[in-house]
Amino acid sequence: MSKILNKIFGIGIIALFALAPGRTQASDIEAVQVVKKSYTQWTKMHSTSGKCHIFFPDEPEHMQQTMMLPEDNSELKYEVYVAGLDQKAVYMVLIAEYPTMVDQSYSQLSLESFLNGILTQNPHNRLIFADLVNVQGHKGLDFFIRTKDVYFMGRAIMANNQLYLLAMECEMQNYQEDDFKHFINSFEFIK
């Protein structure tokens, strides 16, 4: 939607220049510029155990859990960070730490299995797209799922023995592409 508005806005500027050649001044151009959204109020979350940081729209709530894996009697540790944006969208980071290193040659398969697990949780889930990405040298999978009138979008990343899920959920009419992109693109591994 914002791409369409930007195209329309761009055409409007061109038409404005065409209708008044030689009469346009710098102050005219400044008056019609689109105001960029400021993200200075977003909160930087730093996870020591996950060795990463990311910006949230508000101070995230934090929860840690340990789950027993019955297959090999080991523990899966995970932590979740969750914050809302104006009661219209929920942003989340989940960091799961597996007990042993995950063979990196299987990371794509692991990500695809993870996505399939999400999709099969609800018969109304519809995959809109899934794309493999590289995130600071680690395999990742961007995805977009629609469930009736709700969007669930995010990025899953496999790094060593950790799975990172960066996600946003909102009703269709509340989707703000710039906010989602800012959230996803602000993620960084810390060495």
N, C-alpha and C positions, 0 to 999 in steps of 0.2 A: 504494500500500500504506500509506504513512504517513497519508494522508487517512482511510483506513478505520480505522486504529488511533486516530487523533485523535477520530473520531466515537464509537468504542467507548469510549474513555477519557472523553469528555465525557458519554456516557450513564451510565457508571459513577459519575461525580461526582454527577450529578443523582440517581441511585438512592441513593447514600450520604446525600445531604441529605434525601431523602424518607423514608428509613428511620429517621433520627435527628433529627427536627425539634427545633430549640432546643438540641441537644447539640453541635453542630459549633462548634469554636473555630478561631481563626486558625492555631494550631499544627497542627490536623488538616489544614487545606487545604494548608499548606506541606509536609506530609509526603507528600501524594499528587501534588504538582506534577511534571510531566515535566521532566527535566533537559535543557536546550537544549545542543546540541553547540557546543563552543567552536572557533573557527577562528583563535585567536590564534597558533597554531603554523604557520599557512600562510605561505608566503613571497611577498612582493610582487616581481613581475618588472616591470622597467621597460625598454621598448624605445625607444631614442632615435630610431632610424630609422623605427620604426612610430608614434612619437609616441603611445604608449599605455602603460597598465599594467594588470596583472591579478594575482590571487592564485592561487598554485599550492599543492598539498598538501605539496610538498617543493621544495628547490632544483632548478629545471629545468636540464636539459642544453640547450646552445645550439649551433646549427649554422647556418652561412650558406653559400649556394650562388648561383651565377650560371648561367643556362641560356640558350643561344642560341635565338632564335626564327627559324626558317628563312624564314618568310613575308616578313619585312621586314628580315632581318639585324640585328636588335636584341637587346638582352639583357633577360632577366627576372631580377630579383634577388629572392631570398626568404630568409627566416630562419625557423627552426623552434625552438620551445621545447617540451621534453617532460619531464614528471615523473610518477612513479607514486604511487599511494596504497596503502600496505600490500600491495603486490604483487597488488592486486585490481582496480585500475582505472588507466588511463593517461590523463593530461590533456595536451592539446597546443594550442599556438597557432602558426599558420603565417601569416606576413605576406609577401605577394607584391607586389612593386612593378613595375608595368608601365612601359615606357619612355615612354609618352605618357599624357596625361590620358584617362580613360575618360569618354565622354559620359554624364552622370548620367541622362539620359532613357533610357538603355539599361541602367541598373544592375539593374533587376528581371530583365530578360532575361539579363543576365550571370550573376546569381545562380542563376536557374533552369537555365541551361546548365551551370554548375558542379555543381549538385546532380545533374543528369542524368548528367554524367560520372562522378560517384562511383557512382551506381546501376548504370551499365552495366559497371563494373569487375569485378563478380562476379555470376554468374547467380542466386545465392542471396540477393542483397540485396533486401529488401522495405521499401518506404517506408511507415512507419506514419503519419507526418504531416509536413507542411511548411507553415509559416505565415510570411507577410511581417510584419516588425516594423520599427519605427523605433528606431535606436540613435543617440542624440544628434544627430538631424537627418540621419542617413545610412540608406539602405535596407539592411535585413538580412533574412535568411531563417533561421528556426529549423527544424530538421529532426530526425527520429528515424528511424533505419534499423535494421532487425533482419536479421542474417545468421545463420540457424540459431539457436544459443543465445547469440549475441553482440549487444550493443547498441552502436550508434555514433550518438551524439547530438551536436548542436552548433548553432552559429550562424555563418553566413557573412555578412560585411558588406562592401559596396563603399563606399569613401571616396576620392574623387578618383581617383588612379591606383593605389590599393592595395586588395588583397583580403585580408581578415582571416578566418581560419578558427579558431574556438574550438571544440574538440571533446573528447569523452570517449569512451573505449571500455572495455567491461568485459563479462564474462560475465553473463547475466541474473541469476543468484543473488547477484551482488556489487553490483548497482545500488543506489546511495544517492542518492535524489532531492535531499535537502538539500545534499549535497556538490556535486552537479552545478549546482544553482541558485546556490550560493554562488560557484562558479567563474565561471559565465556572468555573473551580476549584478555581479561585482567588476570587470569590464572597463570601462575608461574611456579616452576619448581625452584627450590632454593638449595644450593649446593652446600 
